[in-house]
Each structure stands twice: as structure tokens, then as C-alpha cells.
Amino acid sequence: MIIEGPLKIEVIDNDQGSRELHLDFTDEFRSMNQAQQSEAFHEFILYLKGEIGVLEDKDPNRKGMLMIAQISEQLLPHIEANEIPLEETVVVNLEVDNPFGNITQI
């Protein structure tokens, strides 16, 4: 899955057997002024939603794109308020599906 936009996205398998999503803002995005960043990020979310809309429910890329869209929607107000240091990596811990379902979560 290739997502074009203001974020460089990387999935990292860490030593504890879980996964992390690392989000870095592109140099191009960081060089924009705050109003341009807000507009570009909003357009990015609209782009994601459009791409998701054409994917079939069973397409494996759909789940990943939905996750990026949801995270981006959560980041947008902070970008608009200029509250995020764009030179830092945003790390999201991903919950790995349990092959045993909820049986171990009693």
C-alpha cells in the first residue's frame, strides 16, 4: 500500500512482539506555513477517504488506510493549532490480533 501525502509511514515490529506505526512529516510539509499545513492535511484526509471509498471491503489495504485516516483525523486539530512538533516522530502502538479471540481476556 502506497499512501501519498504529508506523512512518511512505517510499521515497526518491536522486541516485545508488538507493532508500532511511525509517522514522520515530510520535509515538504514541514516547509509550509501553518495555514498551508492545515489545508494540505485536510486535503490528505479527503484523499484517503476517497481512496478508501473505491476499495472493496475485503481488500487488505482498506484496513490500513482506514487506520491512517482515523489517526490523521485525530491529528488535524493539533496541526491546525500548531501544537505538534513536526520534526518529531509520532508513534502509535498497534494491537496485534489475538488468535484465540477473547478467551484469554477474562
N, C-alpha and C positions, 0 to 999 in steps of 0.2 A: 504494500500500500504506500503510495507516494502522496503526501499532502503538501501542496504549495501554499506558502503563506509566511507570516511573520515569525513563525516558530520553527526551530530545528528540534525534532522529536527523536528520542532514543529510548529503547526499552533495555533495562539493565537487569540481569539476573545477579542477585547479591549472594553472599556466602551463606545466609540463613535459609536459602531455598525459596525466597520470595522474589518478587519482581518490583522494580521501580520504573516509573516513567520520568525521564529527564527532559525538561522543556527549557530551551535556550532561545532567547530572542535573536533574530538575525541582525547582522551589522546594519543592513539597510533600514530595518525597522527602528533600531536604536538611534540612527542618524536623523530621523524625522523629528519635527517639533511635536509637542504634546497633542495638539489638535489633529495633526496628520496621523499620529499613532492611534488615537481613538477611532478615527474614521477607518483606517486600514484594518484595525482589529475587528470592528463591527462588520466590515465587508468580508473579512475572513470567516466569521461565523455564518454569514449568509451564504457564502460559497460552500462551506461544509454542509449546511442544511440542504442546499441544492444537490450536492453530490450524493448525500445520504438518500435523498428522495428518489433517485434513479436506481439505487441498488436494491436487489431482491432481499427479502428478509433473511434468507439462508446464506447470503454472501458473507464470507468470513471477514471481509473488510468493513462491513457495516458496523459491527460491534466496536471496532477500534475507532472508527470515525465518529460514532455516537459519543464515545468516551471523550475524545478530543473536543468535540463540540460542547459537551457539558462542562468540561474544565474551562474552556475558553469563555463560556458564558459567565462562569464564576469569576474569572479574571478581569472581564471587561470593566466592571465598575471601578476596580482598583487601578486599571490602566487609565481610565477617564479621570480619576482623581490624582493621578501621578504618584501613587503610593507604592509602586513596585520598583525595586532597583533592577533595571533591565540588564545589567551586566552579570547578575547572579542567575544560577540555575534553579528553576522551580522543580522540586522533587515531589512526586505523587507516589505513594505506596499502593501497589496493586494487590488486591486479594486474589490469590490463586484458588480456582475452584477445587473444592474438596471432593475427591472421587467417591467418598462414602456419604455424600449429602449431609444432612443434618444429624445423622446418627451419633456423631462424636460431639455434638454441641448440645449436651443435656444440661 
